[in-house]
Amino acid sequence: MSKKREIISIAREVIYSKGYQSTSINDILSAANIGKGQFYHYFSSKHDLGLAVVEDLICEWDQELIIDILLTKLEPVTKLIKMLEKILLFHTESDNKSGCPIGNLAIEMSEHDEVFRTKLQYIFNRWISSLEDTLNEMIDIDHLPPDMDTEKNARAIVAMIEGGVLLMKNQKDTQFLTDVLDIIRLQYNAFK
């Protein structure tokens, strides 16, 4: 891993646990065990590093959630199930109750920085659109009613998941997210 990539990875973890605005350059320097000269060799500012972290998150989400699950040739119900399992695994595999990394940044930065907001909006829109396509596939195989508004339902699914993650973070209890995912499975008859 390159030094720049290593700094982004470490900064991602620090920002995830502390939030972007509460994270200082000194926090990054300390966590990455580097000096200011090395930091400024790769990044012009904390903002520059923050955007690199956002890009890194977007690439990861795009690959692991969109490309590897929702855009595959799997049966659409299987895609929905795998997406829900992926989300639950992320939040339970390491007792990860710090919330959604992208959702956290969206809540924290959308009102303060238009560049952050539009980058984060892109991945949410891509998720909603890919989920809408999956719901349309479910209609095509008569798994869902033909008159379903798939865009509205895709938006609602993402909102329910992000809301469940937010409550899980606040309550420090993954059951809130588990309950939301169970309701989605039930609503869309998405069981193994």
Summary of the structure (lengths in Angstrom):
residues: 192
radius of gyration: 18.2
end to end distance: 38.1
largest distance: 60.0
contacts: 562
relative contact order: 0.11
helix: 75%
strand: 0%
